């Protein structure tokens, strides 16, 4: 809580606090003054309901105004040199503050995580090393690859990123379909080390792509990225203790790259999943996956068929509904949908100003989002074996979620009982990815929009035929059919010790990795967004990605400092991790038989999702354990110079 160089603009502050999130502002007020009355009633905010930010905090108007007024005085005094009374609360006090800020009990282990994430203590940063000829190759310049690159730059270890696209951004570069955006709040779905004044509470595709491009510029990453280059294979040389990565340029030229370590940052949603529908190649109009939306496509007055009702379809359909002439949506299974009043709401300039000028306001605001969107519902995703209604819910609280979401659905579709029957899921809430209502129900009620619950049996030259035999004419067919999420790294071939193929070990769709990061037999190879690291309960991947990046960079830092040539995961921690992950999933919602989901592979094993809370994963990956690895000294030919 460093004081600014000059007093704050008091008039501007008075104006801005009218837009403040009051629970966050109250915590700032306590830290500045140390007055414990701000931790007691009537200044304790009410618990947030649903996913909203609860800016008003449930305070009576006179209490809200008192908080704002006292916060203005405290911030002004701080800006004039009065030190904060509680810049770094004790562990017991911080635990209490976290709980008070949310109006509900926050687990004790959050204290250590949030103390570092909120900046009350410095987060560990790589200390620059003398790398010698040690280098790292990163595959992919999306969110994960950029996290790894920024940390390697801090470590002063040379790296190159091979990126198949012409720009950074990963999925936010390639997914340009109408309505594309983030379903996690912008101030949470962003780098902790690169802040932005977001224009809306939920960032849309263009702003996300621009944010990632700005980050690449800010950290000068492009000079180490080879664009238009797709990796085809990677092979480990045990004698040289190096990887050779083969990649194909956009012009077809094949090149080989050599590095001591490889970080796979290819992401989870990078390969579109195309359905195997008879006649799909015969359709005479545009037919494409949402991730391959054609530039300049004009849908005005067209008859459009959308196949699928997942996350992408839920954004596409409301975005195009008022442009097309006829819109038909084929639904394999319904989705649970929650309300979100802030989905399209702009972030006021007053909020931007508070984020930039009020000490710790951004940290407390981000914490509140992290609790609600990361881990709040995790306990309700556990199967209660004594629960009397396992067909509809997992436990009593999960059944309460069902009632809440059902009530919202029936309110939105009150005048369309036919749609209520089609849209109401039978499986437990959170069994599939939870979605936010961005106008979906309103779009389905339009006269020219139809929801068909039969499957697609065939595609003809002029339309789509349902499994019930009905033919729907179409000018355009949009395939919102998901991604090959369980086929990690494919079609890339990876060969480890003894030429062993990673694909042979994993099979077609059964990837495993210790912490989702390392695999026995493949030294110096690290995965980001690897198997069993997707936060299925919701939340921000940035939090997971930064945890993985920290872990990987710490291992690489040790390699360079200690002159290590190979660091390889032992089979024992890997196998134990897999057993524990599978055992945990056996008691969680994603193992429920009542729905199909991309979280599971063809054998029914959950391969994408983590069974752990985000806070658990942060703690698991915070400090790499040397005992988890087989370590080899570097051969003389590749050993770096001593520091």
C-alpha positions as CSV (number, residue, x, y, z in Angstrom):
1,X,0.0,0.0,0.0
2,X,2.6,2.5,-1.2
3,X,1.5,6.1,-1.0
4,X,1.3,8.1,-4.2
5,X,3.6,11.0,-4.9
6,X,0.9,13.6,-4.6
7,X,-2.5,13.9,-2.7
8,X,-5.4,12.2,-4.4
9,X,-8.1,14.3,-6.2
10,X,-10.7,14.3,-3.3
11,X,-13.6,15.6,-5.5
12,X,-12.9,12.8,-8.1
13,X,-12.7,10.3,-5.3
14,X,-16.1,11.3,-3.8
15,X,-17.6,10.9,-7.2
16,X,-16.0,7.5,-7.9
17,X,-17.0,5.8,-4.6
18,X,-20.6,6.1,-5.6
19,X,-19.9,3.3,-8.0
20,X,-17.7,1.3,-5.6
21,X,-18.3,-2.3,-4.6
22,X,-19.0,-1.6,-0.9
23,X,-17.7,-4.9,0.6
24,X,-14.4,-4.3,-1.2
25,X,-14.3,-0.7,-0.1
26,X,-15.0,-1.6,3.5
27,X,-12.0,-3.9,3.6
28,X,-9.8,-1.1,2.2
29,X,-11.2,1.2,4.9
30,X,-10.3,-1.2,7.6
31,X,-6.7,-1.7,6.3
32,X,-6.2,2.1,6.1
33,X,-7.6,2.9,9.5
34,X,-7.2,-0.2,11.6
35,X,-10.5,0.6,13.2
36,X,-12.1,-2.7,14.1
37,X,-15.6,-1.4,14.0
38,X,-15.5,-1.8,10.2
39,X,-15.3,-5.6,10.8
40,X,-18.4,-5.6,13.0
41,X,-22.1,-5.1,12.4
42,X,-23.7,-3.1,10.9
43,X,-20.7,-2.9,8.5
44,X,-20.5,-6.6,7.7
45,X,-21.8,-7.1,4.1
46,X,-24.5,-9.6,3.3
47,X,-23.6,-12.9,1.5
48,X,-23.7,-12.6,-2.3
49,X,-26.5,-14.5,-3.9
50,X,-26.0,-16.0,-7.3
51,X,-23.0,-14.9,-9.4
52,X,-23.6,-11.1,-9.1
53,X,-20.9,-8.8,-7.6
54,X,-23.2,-7.6,-4.8
55,X,-21.9,-4.1,-5.1
56,X,-24.5,-2.7,-2.6
57,X,-23.4,-5.3,0.0
58,X,-26.9,-5.5,1.5
59,X,-26.2,-2.3,3.5
60,X,-28.9,0.1,4.5
61,X,-28.5,3.4,2.5
62,X,-27.3,5.4,5.6
63,X,-24.7,2.7,6.4
64,X,-23.5,2.7,2.7
65,X,-23.1,6.4,2.7
66,X,-21.1,6.3,6.0
67,X,-18.8,3.7,4.5
68,X,-18.2,5.9,1.4
69,X,-17.7,9.0,3.4
70,X,-15.2,7.5,5.8
71,X,-13.4,5.7,3.0
72,X,-12.9,9.1,1.2
73,X,-11.4,10.5,4.4
74,X,-9.1,7.5,4.9
75,X,-7.9,7.4,1.3
76,X,-7.2,11.1,1.2
77,X,-5.2,10.9,4.5
78,X,-3.2,8.0,3.1
79,X,-2.5,9.9,-0.1
80,X,-1.1,12.7,2.1
81,X,1.4,10.4,3.8
82,X,-0.5,8.7,6.6
83,X,0.6,5.1,6.5
84,X,-1.9,2.3,6.3
85,X,-2.6,0.8,9.7
86,X,-3.0,-2.8,8.4
87,X,-0.9,-3.2,5.2
88,X,-0.2,-6.9,5.9
89,X,-2.8,-8.4,8.2
90,X,-1.8,-11.3,10.4
91,X,-2.9,-14.8,9.2
92,X,-5.8,-14.9,11.7
93,X,-6.9,-11.4,10.9
94,X,-6.8,-12.0,7.1
95,X,-8.8,-15.1,7.4
96,X,-11.4,-13.1,9.3
97,X,-11.4,-10.4,6.8
98,X,-11.9,-12.8,3.9
99,X,-14.9,-14.3,5.6
100,X,-16.4,-10.9,6.5
101,X,-15.8,-9.5,3.0
102,X,-17.9,-12.4,1.5
103,X,-20.5,-12.7,4.2
104,X,-19.8,-16.4,4.5
105,X,-17.1,-18.8,5.8
106,X,-14.0,-18.8,3.7
107,X,-11.8,-21.9,4.2
108,X,-8.6,-21.3,6.2
109,X,-6.3,-22.4,3.4
110,X,-7.4,-19.4,1.4
111,X,-5.4,-17.1,3.7
112,X,-2.0,-18.2,2.4
113,X,-3.1,-18.1,-1.2
114,X,-4.8,-14.7,-1.1
115,X,-2.0,-13.1,1.0
116,X,0.3,-13.7,-2.0
117,X,-2.3,-13.2,-4.8
118,X,-3.5,-9.9,-3.3
119,X,0.0,-8.6,-2.9
120,X,0.2,-8.4,0.9
121,X,3.4,-10.3,0.6
122,X,5.6,-10.4,-2.5
123,X,5.0,-13.4,-4.8
124,X,8.1,-15.4,-5.5
125,X,9.7,-14.2,-8.8
126,X,12.4,-15.9,-10.8
127,X,15.8,-14.5,-10.1
128,X,17.8,-14.0,-13.3
129,X,20.4,-16.7,-14.1
130,X,23.3,-17.1,-16.4
131,X,21.7,-19.5,-18.8
132,X,24.7,-20.4,-20.9
133,X,23.4,-22.4,-23.9
134,X,20.3,-23.5,-22.0
135,X,17.1,-22.7,-23.9
136,X,13.4,-23.5,-23.8
137,X,10.9,-24.1,-26.7
138,X,7.3,-23.2,-26.1
139,X,4.5,-24.6,-28.3
140,X,1.7,-22.1,-28.6
141,X,1.3,-18.3,-28.0
142,X,-2.0,-18.3,-26.3
143,X,-2.6,-17.5,-22.6
144,X,-0.4,-20.4,-21.3
145,X,2.5,-19.8,-23.7
146,X,2.5,-16.1,-22.8
147,X,2.6,-16.8,-19.1
148,X,5.6,-19.1,-19.6
149,X,7.3,-16.6,-21.8
150,X,6.9,-13.7,-19.4
151,X,8.4,-15.8,-16.5
152,X,11.2,-17.1,-18.7
153,X,12.0,-13.5,-19.6
154,X,12.2,-12.7,-15.9
155,X,14.5,-15.7,-15.4
156,X,16.7,-14.5,-18.3
157,X,16.5,-17.9,-20.0
158,X,16.4,-17.8,-23.8
159,X,13.2,-19.2,-25.4
160,X,11.4,-19.4,-28.7
161,X,7.6,-19.8,-29.2
162,X,6.3,-21.7,-32.2
163,X,2.8,-20.5,-33.0
164,X,0.8,-21.9,-35.9
165,X,-1.4,-18.7,-36.2
166,X,-0.2,-15.3,-37.4
167,X,-0.8,-13.6,-34.1
168,X,-0.9,-14.3,-30.3
169,X,-4.1,-15.1,-28.5
170,X,-4.9,-18.8,-29.0
171,X,-8.7,-19.4,-28.8
172,X,-9.3,-15.6,-28.6
173,X,-7.6,-15.1,-31.9
174,X,-9.3,-18.0,-33.8
175,X,-12.9,-17.8,-32.4
176,X,-14.4,-14.9,-34.2
177,X,-18.0,-16.0,-34.3
178,X,-20.8,-13.5,-33.5
179,X,-21.3,-13.1,-29.7
180,X,-17.9,-14.7,-28.8
181,X,-16.9,-13.7,-25.3
182,X,-15.8,-14.8,-21.8
183,X,-18.2,-16.3,-19.3
184,X,-15.9,-15.4,-16.4
185,X,-15.7,-11.8,-15.1
186,X,-13.1,-9.7,-16.9
187,X,-11.3,-8.6,-13.7
188,X,-10.8,-12.3,-12.9
189,X,-10.1,-13.7,-16.4
190,X,-6.9,-11.8,-16.9
191,X,-3.2,-11.9,-16.0
192,X,-2.4,-11.0,-12.3
193,X,0.7,-9.2,-13.6
194,X,-1.0,-7.1,-16.4
195,X,-4.1,-5.2,-15.5
196,X,-6.6,-3.6,-17.8
197,X,-9.5,-1.2,-17.5
198,X,-12.1,-3.6,-18.9
199,X,-15.0,-2.0,-20.9
200,X,-17.5,-4.7,-19.8
201,X,-17.9,-7.0,-16.8
202,X,-17.5,-10.0,-19.2
203,X,-15.0,-9.4,-21.9
204,X,-16.0,-10.0,-25.5
205,X,-13.7,-11.6,-28.0
206,X,-12.3,-8.5,-29.7
207,X,-11.3,-7.0,-26.3
208,X,-9.8,-10.2,-25.1
209,X,-7.7,-10.6,-28.3
210,X,-6.6,-7.0,-28.0
211,X,-5.7,-7.5,-24.4
212,X,-3.5,-10.5,-25.2
213,X,-1.9,-8.6,-28.1
214,X,-1.2,-5.6,-25.8
215,X,0.4,-8.0,-23.3
216,X,2.7,-9.4,-26.0
217,X,3.7,-5.8,-26.8
218,X,4.2,-4.8,-23.2
219,X,6.5,-7.7,-22.5
220,X,8.2,-7.6,-25.9
221,X,7.3,-11.2,-26.7
222,X,7.0,-11.1,-30.4
223,X,10.7,-11.0,-31.0
224,X,10.9,-14.5,-29.7
225,X,7.8,-15.9,-31.5
226,X,7.9,-17.7,-34.9
227,X,4.4,-17.3,-36.3
228,X,2.8,-19.4,-39.0
229,X,4.7,-22.5,-37.8
230,X,2.9,-25.7,-36.7
231,X,4.7,-28.3,-34.6
232,X,4.5,-31.8,-36.0
233,X,6.8,-33.8,-33.6
234,X,9.2,-33.6,-30.7
235,X,11.9,-36.2,-29.9
236,X,14.1,-36.4,-26.8
237,X,17.8,-37.2,-27.3
238,X,19.0,-38.9,-24.1
239,X,22.7,-38.5,-24.9
240,X,22.5,-34.8,-25.6
241,X,19.7,-34.2,-23.0
242,X,17.9,-32.1,-25.5
243,X,14.7,-32.0,-27.5
244,X,14.4,-31.7,-31.2
245,X,11.2,-30.2,-32.4
246,X,10.1,-30.4,-36.0
247,X,7.7,-27.8,-37.3
248,X,6.2,-26.9,-40.7
249,X,6.1,-23.2,-41.8
250,X,3.1,-21.7,-43.5
251,X,4.9,-22.2,-46.9
252,X,5.4,-26.0,-46.2
253,X,9.0,-25.8,-45.2
254,X,10.0,-28.2,-42.5
255,X,12.4,-26.9,-39.9
256,X,14.1,-28.4,-36.8
257,X,14.5,-26.6,-33.5
258,X,16.6,-27.7,-30.5
259,X,16.0,-26.9,-26.9
260,X,16.9,-28.3,-23.4
261,X,13.2,-28.1,-22.3
262,X,9.9,-28.0,-24.1
263,X,6.7,-26.4,-22.7
264,X,3.5,-27.5,-24.4
265,X,1.0,-24.6,-24.3
266,X,-1.4,-25.8,-27.0
267,X,-4.5,-25.4,-24.9
268,X,-7.6,-27.5,-24.4
269,X,-9.9,-25.9,-27.0
270,X,-7.6,-25.8,-30.0
271,X,-8.9,-28.5,-32.3
272,X,-12.5,-28.3,-33.5
273,X,-14.6,-31.5,-33.2
274,X,-16.4,-32.1,-36.4
275,X,-19.4,-34.5,-36.2
276,X,-19.5,-37.6,-38.3
277,X,-22.8,-36.9,-40.0
278,X,-23.6,-38.6,-43.3
279,X,-23.8,-36.2,-46.2
280,X,-21.9,-33.4,-44.4
281,X,-19.7,-32.9,-47.5
282,X,-22.7,-32.6,-49.9
283,X,-24.2,-29.4,-48.5
284,X,-24.1,-26.7,-51.1
285,X,-24.0,-23.6,-48.8
286,X,-21.5,-22.5,-46.2
287,X,-21.1,-25.2,-43.5
288,X,-18.4,-24.6,-40.8
289,X,-17.5,-25.0,-37.1
290,X,-17.9,-22.0,-34.9
291,X,-14.1,-21.8,-34.5
292,X,-13.8,-21.4,-38.2
293,X,-16.4,-18.7,-38.8
294,X,-15.9,-17.2,-42.3
295,X,-14.8,-13.6,-42.6
296,X,-17.5,-11.3,-44.0
297,X,-20.3,-13.9,-43.9
298,X,-23.7,-12.1,-44.3
299,X,-26.6,-13.9,-42.6
300,X,-29.2,-11.3,-43.4
301,X,-32.5,-13.0,-44.2
302,X,-30.8,-16.4,-44.5
303,X,-32.2,-19.7,-43.2
304,X,-29.6,-20.8,-40.7
305,X,-29.3,-24.1,-38.8
306,X,-27.1,-24.3,-35.7
307,X,-26.1,-27.8,-34.6
308,X,-25.5,-27.9,-30.8
309,X,-26.4,-26.0,-27.8
310,X,-23.2,-25.7,-25.8
311,X,-21.3,-22.6,-24.8
312,X,-20.5,-21.4,-28.3
313,X,-24.0,-21.9,-29.6
314,X,-25.4,-20.1,-26.6
315,X,-23.4,-17.0,-27.6
316,X,-24.0,-17.4,-31.4
317,X,-27.8,-17.8,-31.3
318,X,-28.7,-14.6,-29.5
319,X,-26.1,-12.6,-31.6
320,X,-27.6,-13.6,-34.9
321,X,-31.2,-14.2,-34.1
322,X,-32.3,-10.7,-35.2
323,X,-30.4,-10.8,-38.5
324,X,-31.5,-14.1,-40.0
325,X,-34.7,-15.0,-41.7
326,X,-35.2,-18.4,-40.0
327,X,-33.1,-20.0,-37.3
328,X,-33.3,-23.6,-36.3
329,X,-31.3,-25.0,-33.4
330,X,-30.7,-28.7,-33.0
331,X,-30.2,-29.7,-29.3
332,X,-28.7,-33.0,-28.2
333,X,-29.2,-32.2,-24.5
334,X,-30.3,-29.1,-22.6
335,X,-28.0,-27.0,-20.5
336,X,-28.2,-25.5,-17.0
337,X,-28.2,-21.7,-17.4
338,X,-27.8,-19.1,-14.7
339,X,-28.8,-15.4,-14.7
340,X,-26.3,-12.7,-15.3
341,X,-27.4,-9.1,-15.2
342,X,-23.8,-7.9,-15.8
343,X,-23.1,-10.0,-18.9
344,X,-23.4,-7.0,-21.3
345,X,-23.1,-4.3,-18.7
346,X,-20.3,-1.7,-19.2
347,X,-17.8,-1.1,-16.4
348,X,-18.2,2.6,-15.4
349,X,-15.2,4.9,-15.6
350,X,-15.6,5.5,-11.9
351,X,-14.7,1.8,-11.3
352,X,-11.7,2.1,-13.5
353,X,-10.6,5.1,-11.5
354,X,-11.0,3.3,-8.2
355,X,-9.0,0.3,-9.5
356,X,-6.1,2.6,-10.4
357,X,-6.1,5.0,-7.4
358,X,-7.5,3.4,-4.3
359,X,-5.1,1.1,-2.5
360,X,-6.0,-2.6,-2.6
361,X,-9.4,-2.0,-4.1
362,X,-8.5,-4.1,-7.1
363,X,-7.1,-6.9,-4.9
364,X,-10.3,-7.1,-2.8
365,X,-12.6,-6.9,-5.8
366,X,-10.7,-9.6,-7.6
367,X,-10.7,-11.8,-4.5
368,X,-14.5,-11.6,-4.3
369,X,-14.8,-12.7,-8.0
370,X,-12.3,-15.5,-7.4
371,X,-14.3,-17.0,-4.5
372,X,-17.6,-16.8,-6.3
373,X,-16.4,-18.1,-9.6
374,X,-13.6,-20.4,-8.6
375,X,-14.4,-22.5,-5.6
376,X,-17.6,-21.5,-3.9
377,X,-19.7,-24.3,-5.3
378,X,-17.1,-27.1,-5.1
379,X,-18.5,-28.6,-1.9
380,X,-21.9,-29.0,-3.6
381,X,-20.4,-31.1,-6.4
382,X,-19.8,-34.1,-4.1
383,X,-22.2,-37.1,-4.3
384,X,-24.0,-37.7,-1.1
385,X,-24.6,-41.5,-1.0
386,X,-27.4,-41.0,1.5
387,X,-29.3,-38.5,-0.8
388,X,-32.7,-39.8,-1.7
389,X,-32.9,-38.3,-5.2
390,X,-29.6,-39.1,-7.0
391,X,-31.3,-38.9,-10.4
392,X,-32.0,-35.2,-10.1
393,X,-29.3,-33.9,-7.8
394,X,-26.1,-34.9,-5.9
395,X,-27.0,-33.7,-2.4
396,X,-29.4,-31.3,-0.6
397,X,-27.5,-28.1,-1.6
398,X,-27.2,-29.2,-5.2
399,X,-30.9,-29.8,-5.2
400,X,-31.3,-26.2,-4.0
401,X,-29.3,-25.1,-7.0
402,X,-31.7,-27.1,-9.2
403,X,-34.7,-25.3,-7.7
404,X,-33.0,-21.9,-8.2
405,X,-32.0,-22.5,-11.9
406,X,-35.4,-24.2,-12.6
407,X,-37.2,-21.2,-11.2
408,X,-35.2,-18.8,-13.4
409,X,-35.8,-20.9,-16.5
410,X,-39.6,-21.2,-15.9
411,X,-39.7,-17.4,-15.3
412,X,-37.9,-16.7,-18.5
413,X,-40.1,-19.1,-20.5
414,X,-43.4,-18.7,-18.6
415,X,-45.3,-18.0,-21.8
416,X,-43.7,-21.0,-23.7
417,X,-44.5,-24.2,-21.8
418,X,-43.2,-26.1,-24.9
419,X,-39.8,-24.6,-24.5
420,X,-39.8,-25.3,-20.7
421,X,-40.1,-29.0,-21.4
422,X,-37.4,-28.9,-24.0
423,X,-34.9,-26.7,-22.1
424,X,-35.1,-28.2,-18.5
425,X,-32.2,-30.6,-17.9
426,X,-32.8,-33.9,-16.0
427,X,-29.2,-34.3,-14.8
428,X,-27.8,-32.5,-11.8
429,X,-26.7,-28.8,-12.0
430,X,-23.0,-28.5,-12.9
431,X,-22.9,-31.9,-14.5
432,X,-22.0,-30.0,-17.7
433,X,-20.4,-26.7,-18.0
434,X,-22.6,-24.1,-16.4
435,X,-23.7,-21.3,-18.8
436,X,-24.8,-17.7,-18.4
437,X,-28.0,-16.4,-19.9
438,X,-26.9,-13.8,-22.5
439,X,-30.3,-13.6,-24.2
440,X,-30.6,-17.3,-25.0
441,X,-34.1,-17.8,-23.6
442,X,-35.3,-14.5,-25.2
443,X,-33.9,-15.7,-28.6
444,X,-35.6,-19.1,-28.4
445,X,-39.0,-17.4,-28.0
446,X,-38.7,-15.4,-31.2
447,X,-41.3,-16.4,-33.8
448,X,-38.7,-17.3,-36.5
449,X,-36.5,-19.4,-34.1
450,X,-37.2,-23.1,-33.5
451,X,-35.5,-25.5,-31.0
452,X,-35.5,-29.1,-32.2
453,X,-34.6,-31.8,-29.6
454,X,-34.1,-34.6,-32.1
455,X,-30.6,-35.4,-33.3
456,X,-29.2,-34.9,-36.8
457,X,-29.3,-38.0,-38.9
458,X,-28.1,-36.6,-42.3
459,X,-27.2,-33.5,-44.1
460,X,-28.3,-33.0,-47.7
461,X,-27.4,-30.5,-50.4
462,X,-30.1,-28.1,-49.2
463,X,-30.6,-28.8,-45.5
464,X,-30.6,-31.0,-42.4
465,X,-32.6,-34.1,-41.7
466,X,-33.4,-34.8,-38.1
467,X,-33.4,-38.3,-36.5
468,X,-37.2,-38.1,-36.5
469,X,-37.1,-37.7,-40.3
470,X,-38.0,-34.1,-40.5
471,X,-36.1,-32.1,-43.2
472,X,-35.1,-28.5,-42.4
473,X,-34.1,-26.2,-45.3
474,X,-30.9,-24.2,-44.7
475,X,-28.8,-21.7,-46.5
476,X,-26.1,-21.9,-43.8
477,X,-25.2,-24.7,-41.3
478,X,-23.2,-23.8,-38.2
479,X,-21.5,-26.7,-36.3
480,X,-21.3,-25.8,-32.6
481,X,-20.0,-29.2,-31.8
482,X,-17.2,-28.6,-29.4
483,X,-13.5,-29.5,-29.5
484,X,-11.3,-32.6,-29.3
485,X,-10.6,-31.9,-25.6
486,X,-9.7,-35.4,-24.6
487,X,-7.1,-35.9,-27.4
488,X,-4.3,-34.0,-25.9
489,X,-1.5,-32.8,-28.2
490,X,-2.9,-34.6,-31.3
491,X,-1.9,-34.7,-34.1
492,X,1.5,-33.8,-32.7
493,X,3.8,-36.8,-32.1
494,X,6.0,-36.8,-29.0
495,X,8.8,-39.3,-28.4
496,X,10.6,-39.7,-25.0
497,X,13.3,-42.0,-23.6
498,X,14.0,-44.9,-25.8
499,X,11.9,-43.4,-28.6
500,X,8.7,-44.3,-26.6
501,X,5.7,-42.6,-28.1
502,X,3.5,-40.5,-25.8
503,X,0.5,-41.4,-27.9
504,X,1.2,-45.1,-27.3
505,X,1.2,-44.5,-23.6
506,X,-1.9,-42.3,-23.5
507,X,-3.9,-44.1,-26.2
508,X,-6.3,-42.1,-28.2
509,X,-8.0,-40.2,-25.4
510,X,-6.7,-41.2,-21.9
511,X,-4.0,-38.7,-21.1
512,X,-2.5,-38.5,-17.6
513,X,0.3,-36.3,-16.1
514,X,1.5,-35.6,-12.6
515,X,-0.2,-32.4,-11.6
516,X,-1.3,-32.2,-15.2
517,X,2.3,-31.1,-15.9
518,X,4.8,-33.9,-16.2
519,X,5.0,-37.6,-17.4
520,X,7.5,-40.3,-16.5
521,X,9.8,-41.2,-19.5
522,X,9.7,-37.7,-20.9
523,X,12.4,-35.5,-19.3
524,X,12.3,-31.8,-19.5
525,X,8.8,-31.8,-21.0
526,X,6.1,-29.8,-19.3
527,X,2.4,-29.3,-20.1
528,X,0.2,-26.3,-19.4
529,X,-3.6,-26.9,-19.4
530,X,-2.7,-30.6,-19.3
531,X,-5.0,-33.5,-18.3
532,X,-7.2,-33.0,-15.2
533,X,-6.4,-29.3,-14.8
534,X,-9.6,-27.8,-16.2
535,X,-11.7,-26.1,-13.5
536,X,-15.0,-27.7,-14.3
537,X,-16.9,-25.8,-11.6
538,X,-16.0,-22.6,-13.3
539,X,-13.5,-19.9,-12.7
540,X,-10.5,-18.4,-14.4
541,X,-7.9,-20.4,-16.3
542,X,-5.5,-17.6,-15.8
543,X,-5.3,-18.6,-12.1
544,X,-4.5,-22.2,-13.1
545,X,-2.1,-21.2,-15.8
546,X,-0.1,-18.9,-13.6
547,X,0.1,-21.7,-11.0
548,X,1.5,-24.1,-13.6
549,X,3.8,-21.5,-15.0
550,X,5.3,-20.8,-11.6
551,X,5.9,-24.5,-11.0
552,X,7.5,-25.1,-14.4
553,X,9.8,-22.0,-14.2
554,X,10.9,-23.0,-10.7
555,X,12.0,-26.4,-12.0
556,X,13.8,-24.8,-15.0
557,X,15.5,-22.3,-12.7
558,X,16.8,-25.2,-10.6
559,X,18.0,-27.0,-13.7
560,X,20.0,-23.9,-14.8
561,X,21.4,-23.0,-11.4
562,X,22.5,-26.5,-10.5
563,X,23.7,-27.6,-13.9
564,X,21.0,-30.3,-14.4
565,X,20.6,-31.9,-17.8
566,X,17.4,-33.9,-17.2
567,X,14.5,-33.6,-14.7
568,X,12.0,-36.4,-15.1
569,X,8.9,-37.2,-13.1
570,X,9.1,-40.5,-11.2
571,X,6.4,-43.1,-11.8
572,X,5.4,-43.2,-8.2
573,X,4.1,-39.7,-7.8
574,X,2.5,-39.8,-11.2
575,X,0.7,-43.0,-10.5
576,X,-0.4,-41.9,-7.1
577,X,-1.7,-38.6,-8.6
578,X,-3.8,-40.5,-11.2
579,X,-5.3,-42.9,-8.5
580,X,-6.2,-39.9,-6.3
581,X,-7.7,-37.9,-9.1
582,X,-9.8,-40.9,-10.3
583,X,-10.9,-41.7,-6.8
584,X,-12.0,-38.1,-6.2
585,X,-13.9,-38.0,-9.4
586,X,-15.8,-41.2,-8.5
587,X,-17.6,-39.1,-5.9
588,X,-18.2,-36.0,-8.0
589,X,-20.8,-34.7,-10.4
590,X,-18.9,-35.4,-13.6
591,X,-19.1,-39.1,-13.0
592,X,-22.9,-38.9,-12.8
593,X,-24.4,-41.2,-15.5
594,X,-27.2,-38.9,-16.3
595,X,-25.5,-36.9,-19.0
596,X,-22.9,-36.9,-21.7
597,X,-20.0,-34.5,-21.4
598,X,-16.7,-33.7,-23.0
599,X,-15.1,-34.0,-19.6
600,X,-15.1,-37.8,-20.0
601,X,-13.2,-39.9,-22.5
602,X,-14.6,-42.9,-24.5
603,X,-14.1,-45.2,-21.5
604,X,-16.0,-42.8,-19.1
605,X,-12.9,-41.6,-17.3
606,X,-12.8,-37.9,-16.5
607,X,-9.7,-36.6,-18.3
608,X,-10.1,-32.9,-18.6
609,X,-11.4,-31.7,-15.2
610,X,-9.6,-31.3,-11.9
611,X,-11.5,-32.7,-8.9
612,X,-9.7,-30.2,-6.7
613,X,-10.5,-26.6,-5.8
614,X,-8.5,-24.0,-7.5
615,X,-7.0,-23.1,-4.1
616,X,-5.9,-26.7,-3.7
617,X,-4.2,-26.7,-7.0
618,X,-2.4,-23.5,-6.2
619,X,-1.0,-25.0,-3.1
620,X,-0.1,-28.3,-4.8
621,X,2.0,-26.5,-7.5
622,X,3.5,-23.7,-5.4
623,X,6.7,-25.5,-4.4
624,X,8.0,-28.3,-6.6
625,X,9.3,-31.3,-4.6
626,X,12.7,-32.5,-5.8
627,X,11.8,-36.0,-4.6
628,X,9.2,-36.2,-7.3
629,X,11.9,-36.3,-10.0
630,X,14.7,-38.4,-11.3
631,X,17.5,-35.9,-11.8
632,X,20.6,-36.1,-14.1
633,X,23.6,-33.8,-14.1
634,X,24.2,-32.0,-17.4
635,X,26.8,-33.6,-19.6
636,X,29.9,-31.6,-20.0
637,X,29.0,-30.5,-23.5
638,X,25.8,-28.8,-22.4
639,X,26.6,-27.7,-18.9
640,X,26.1,-23.9,-18.4
641,X,28.9,-21.8,-17.0
642,X,29.0,-21.3,-13.3
643,X,27.5,-18.0,-11.9
